[in-house]
Amino acid sequence: MITDYFEINQNQNYQFINEKIQFKQNNSSSLNSIKVEWNQLYNRSTITNFISNYPLKLMQTINDNNLSNYFKIIYLLGYGGGTVSRDQIQLFLNICHKAALIILTPGSMKIYKRSNPNECPQQNIFSKIESNSTLLYLPTHTVPFANSAHFQSHIVDMNYSSNLMIFDSMSSGRYETNEQWKFDYYESFNLIRVDQQILIRERLRLGNQHVNDAHLFKLYNAHCLLLILGPRFYNANVQLYQNLSNRKLSNSQDVGHMQHNSTRSRPRSLISCSWIGQNEPEYVDNNEIINSLINHEANENIICGIVVRCCAVTVEIMYSTLNFYLSHYNLVIQELNKAPWNI
């Protein structure tokens, strides 16, 4: 189950390279796919392939007159609002040249208690983003129930002119039933490849044995990762990086020296930003962000982006923090007003 990355061959089999374990399609796995192409006649993104199977349901939205037709919006839904032990979900996304796709969820995804301790639900997403195309994968946070287990991965192949935004977030569990950090196992893995070269390999792995030892984790019940890459977001990324690079991670407090029961001195949220690609960028004026779609072209040899990490006492505070720092991205892509932190 635990792996560094996947490979996909022509027979659509998935192979775990480092662990030497093969996971192939079977009768219990759910194969889903979406292909989006650019329609020159109507000047909009259109879906040309759409396959949805239980336990995943894909739903297209009706065109919103208040938004452009450049993006196609798809919602991911789960029967019962979440996943159970035997769920095996595979989703293939193909965003063709110049097309654009947004993946959203109507609410948080629940990870229910597993009935068999030897079973673990999986959700594997494979995305191919062609030149000058855009993928925004922005699901709402995951909520693992007590005694649950979950593994998810997102493998992305893109090139230097592609644009990508991935939001990966989770909470510690259900607050109302006092199930914070009571899950058995949770792993989220993201791999970004640019022209077959690995740019980002990120993994979050949690379990009872890890959480109980790392008492500092229990100070914050919501965690998220945000990956933003591509020339379309360049100027907005620069401004966010500049805004956060001059701030200390947790005000003047050293989180590593906080006591487990300390609540007075800890900040309500922490956020950090790391630059990916070329050397640290030059200062960008706010007016340049508005014109970034037109003025900034892709470099043939360099792809730039940022990695944003945020944790907070509650999910609501996490979303509020992201909304404060990411509001200027709505000037670049109007459809981002549907992102989880803007709702």
C-alpha positions in Angstrom: 0.0 0.0 0.0 2.8 2.4 0.8 4.8 3.5 -2.2 6.9 6.2 -3.7 5.2 6.4 -7.0 3.1 4.5 -9.6 3.7 3.6 -13.2 0.8 3.2 -15.7 1.3 0.8 -18.6 -0.8 0.4 -21.7 -3.0 -2.2 -20.0 -3.9 0.3 -17.2 -2.3 -1.7 -14.5 -0.8 0.0 -11.5 2.6 -1.1 -10.2 4.1 -0.1 -6.8 7.7 0.4 -7.8 9.7 0.5 -4.6 7.5 -2.0 -2.6 7.4 -4.5 -5.5 3.7 -4.9 -5.0 1.3 -4.9 -8.0 -2.2 -3.6 -7.8 -4.2 -4.4 -10.9 -7.8 -3.7 -11.9 -10.3 -6.2 -10.4 -14.0 -6.5 -10.1 -14.1 -4.5 -6.9 -12.2 -1.5 -8.2 -14.0 1.5 -9.6 -12.6 2.8 -12.9 -13.5 6.4 -13.7 -12.2 8.8 -16.3 -12.7 12.3 -17.6 -11.3 13.8 -20.8 -11.6 17.5 -21.5 -10.8 19.1 -24.8 -10.9 22.7 -26.1 -13.7 23.5 -28.5 -12.4 26.0 -31.0 -15.9 26.6 -32.5 -17.6 27.6 -29.2 -14.4 28.8 -27.5 -14.9 26.7 -24.4 -13.7 23.5 -22.7 -15.9 20.5 -23.4 -16.0 17.0 -22.0 -15.4 14.3 -24.6 -15.0 11.3 -22.4 -16.9 10.7 -19.1 -17.0 7.4 -17.2 -18.3 7.1 -13.7 -18.7 3.9 -11.6 -19.7 3.0 -8.1 -18.6 4.0 -5.4 -17.6 7.3 -7.1 -20.1 9.5 -8.7 -19.1 12.3 -11.1 -21.5 15.2 -11.7 -21.2 17.9 -14.3 -22.4 21.4 -13.5 -24.7 23.6 -15.7 -23.0 26.6 -17.2 -23.0 29.5 -14.8 -23.8 32.8 -16.6 -21.7 34.7 -14.0 -18.6 32.7 -14.9 -16.6 32.2 -18.1 -16.9 28.9 -20.0 -13.2 28.5 -20.1 -13.3 26.0 -17.2 -15.3 22.8 -17.0 -16.5 22.0 -13.4 -16.9 18.5 -12.1 -18.0 17.4 -8.7 -16.9 14.2 -7.0 -19.5 12.5 -4.9 -19.4 9.4 -2.8 -22.5 7.3 -2.0 -23.1 7.9 1.7 -20.7 10.8 1.7 -17.5 8.9 2.1 -15.6 5.6 1.7 -15.8 2.2 3.4 -13.2 -0.5 3.8 -13.5 -2.2 0.4 -13.7 0.9 -1.8 -11.0 0.9 -4.5 -11.4 4.1 -6.6 -9.3 4.9 -9.7 -9.8 8.2 -11.5 -8.0 9.2 -14.8 -8.0 12.9 -15.8 -6.9 14.0 -19.3 -6.8 17.7 -19.9 -6.0 18.3 -23.5 -4.2 21.3 -25.1 -5.6 24.6 -23.9 -8.5 23.0 -22.0 -9.3 23.6 -18.3 -10.9 21.5 -15.6 -11.9 22.1 -12.0 -12.6 19.2 -9.6 -14.6 20.0 -6.5 -16.6 18.1 -3.8 -19.9 19.3 -2.3 -18.6 18.6 1.2 -16.1 16.8 3.3 -15.2 13.2 2.5 -15.9 10.8 5.4 -13.6 7.8 6.0 -15.9 5.4 7.9 -14.8 2.8 10.4 -13.5 -0.3 8.7 -15.2 -3.6 9.3 -12.1 -5.6 8.5 -8.8 -4.6 10.0 -7.0 -6.0 7.0 -8.8 -3.8 4.5 -8.0 -0.2 3.6 -9.9 1.9 1.1 -7.9 3.5 -1.7 -8.3 6.4 -4.0 -5.8 6.8 -6.8 -5.9 9.7 -9.2 -3.8 9.9 -12.4 -3.8 13.2 -14.2 -2.3 14.2 -17.6 -2.1 17.9 -18.2 -1.1 18.8 -21.8 0.5 22.1 -22.9 -1.3 25.4 -22.0 -4.0 23.5 -20.1 -5.1 23.9 -16.5 -6.2 21.5 -13.7 -7.6 22.7 -10.4 -8.1 19.8 -8.0 -9.8 21.4 -5.0 -11.7 18.9 -2.9 -13.0 19.7 0.6 -11.1 18.2 3.6 -11.1 14.6 4.6 -12.6 13.5 7.9 -11.3 10.1 9.2 -13.5 8.4 11.7 -12.3 6.4 14.7 -10.7 3.1 13.8 -10.7 4.0 10.1 -7.9 3.7 7.5 -7.3 5.4 4.2 -4.8 5.7 1.4 -5.0 8.2 -1.4 -2.5 9.3 -4.1 -2.4 11.8 -7.0 0.1 11.3 -9.8 0.4 14.2 -12.2 2.2 14.3 -15.6 2.5 17.9 -17.0 4.9 20.0 -19.0 6.4 23.5 -18.7 3.4 25.3 -20.0 0.8 23.4 -17.9 -0.9 24.9 -14.9 -1.8 23.0 -11.8 -3.4 23.6 -8.4 -3.8 20.7 -5.9 -5.5 21.1 -2.5 -4.9 18.2 -0.1 -6.4 18.7 3.4 -7.6 16.7 6.4 -9.1 17.1 9.9 -8.3 15.0 12.9 -11.8 13.5 13.0 -15.2 14.3 14.3 -15.2 16.9 17.0 -18.8 16.3 18.2 -18.0 12.7 19.1 -14.5 13.4 20.5 -12.8 11.3 17.8 -9.8 13.6 17.2 -6.7 11.5 16.1 -8.5 8.2 16.8 -8.1 6.8 13.3 -5.8 3.8 12.7 -4.0 4.8 9.5 -4.0 7.7 7.0 -1.7 8.3 4.1 -1.8 10.9 1.3 0.8 10.9 -1.5 1.4 13.4 -4.3 3.8 13.1 -7.2 4.3 15.8 -9.8 6.3 15.0 -12.9 7.3 17.6 -15.5 8.3 16.0 -18.8 8.8 12.7 -17.0 11.2 14.3 -14.5 10.1 14.2 -10.9 9.6 17.8 -9.5 7.7 17.1 -6.3 7.2 13.9 -4.2 5.2 14.6 -1.1 3.8 12.1 1.4 1.8 12.5 4.7 1.6 9.3 6.7 -0.1 9.1 10.0 -1.2 6.3 12.4 -1.9 5.7 16.0 1.7 4.9 16.8 2.8 8.2 15.2 0.1 10.5 16.5 0.4 9.3 20.1 4.1 10.0 20.1 3.9 13.3 18.3 1.8 15.2 20.9 2.4 18.5 19.1 0.2 17.3 16.3 -2.7 17.3 18.6 -2.5 21.1 19.1 -3.9 21.5 15.6 -6.8 19.6 14.2 -6.7 20.7 10.6 -3.8 20.3 8.1 -3.5 21.1 4.4 -1.1 21.1 1.5 -1.5 23.4 -1.5 0.6 23.0 -4.6 0.4 25.8 -7.2 2.5 25.4 -10.4 2.6 26.9 -13.9 3.0 30.2 -15.7 -0.6 31.2 -15.3 -0.1 31.6 -11.5 3.4 33.0 -11.6 2.7 36.6 -10.5 0.1 35.5 -7.9 2.6 33.0 -6.6 5.3 35.6 -6.3 3.1 37.9 -4.3 2.0 35.1 -1.9 5.6 34.0 -1.5 6.7 37.6 -0.7 3.8 38.1 1.7 4.7 35.0 3.7 8.5 35.0 3.4 8.7 38.1 5.7 6.5 36.5 8.4 7.6 34.2 11.1 6.0 30.8 11.1 4.3 31.1 14.5 4.8 34.7 15.5 7.5 34.7 18.2 6.6 31.3 19.6 8.7 28.2 19.2 6.1 25.5 18.6 8.7 22.8 19.4 8.8 24.0 23.1 5.1 24.3 23.7 3.5 22.1 26.3 0.9 19.6 25.3 -1.8 21.4 27.3 -0.7 24.9 26.4 -3.5 26.9 24.7 -2.8 30.5 25.7 0.5 31.0 23.8 -0.1 28.9 20.7 -1.2 30.7 17.5 -4.5 29.6 16.1 -3.0 28.8 12.7 0.4 28.3 11.1 1.2 28.9 7.4 4.4 28.6 5.4 5.3 28.9 1.7 8.2 27.4 -0.2 9.3 28.4 -3.7 9.9 25.8 -6.4 11.9 26.4 -9.6 14.3 29.3 -10.4 15.9 31.6 -7.8 13.7 33.7 -5.6 11.6 36.0 -7.8 11.7 39.7 -8.0 9.0 41.9 -6.4 5.6 41.9 -8.3 3.2 44.8 -8.1 -0.5 44.1 -7.5 -1.4 45.5 -11.0 0.8 42.9 -12.6 -1.3 40.1 -11.1 -4.4 41.2 -13.0 -2.4 41.1 -16.3 -0.6 37.9 -15.5 -2.7 35.9 -17.9 -1.6 38.0 -20.8 1.9 39.1 -19.9 3.6 36.0 -18.5 4.7 33.3 -20.9 6.0 29.9 -20.1 9.8 29.4 -20.0 10.8 26.4 -22.1 13.2 25.1 -19.4 11.9 26.2 -16.1 8.7 25.7 -14.2 8.0 27.8 -11.1 5.5 27.3 -8.3 5.0 27.2 -4.6 4.2 24.7 -1.9 1.9 26.1 0.9 1.4 24.3 4.1 -1.1 25.3 6.8 -2.4 23.9 10.0 -5.0 25.3 12.4 -6.9 24.6 15.6 -10.1 24.0 13.6 -11.0 23.5 9.9 -12.9 26.8 10.0 -9.8 28.7 11.1 -7.7 26.9 8.4 -10.1 28.0 5.7 -10.2 31.5 7.1 -6.4 31.7 7.0 -6.2 30.5 3.4 -9.0 32.9 2.4 -7.0 35.8 3.8 -3.7 34.9 1.9 -5.2 33.5 -1.3 -7.8 36.1 -2.1 -5.7 37.6 -4.9 -5.8 34.4 -6.9 -9.5 35.1 -7.7 -8.2 37.9 -9.9 -6.3 35.4 -12.0 -9.1 32.7 -12.2 -12.6 33.8 -11.3 -13.8 30.2 -10.8 -11.6 30.0 -7.7 -14.5 31.6 -5.8 -15.8 28.0 -5.6 -12.6 26.8 -3.8 -13.2 25.3 -0.3 -11.6 28.3 1.4 -13.9 30.8 -0.3 -17.2 29.1 0.6 
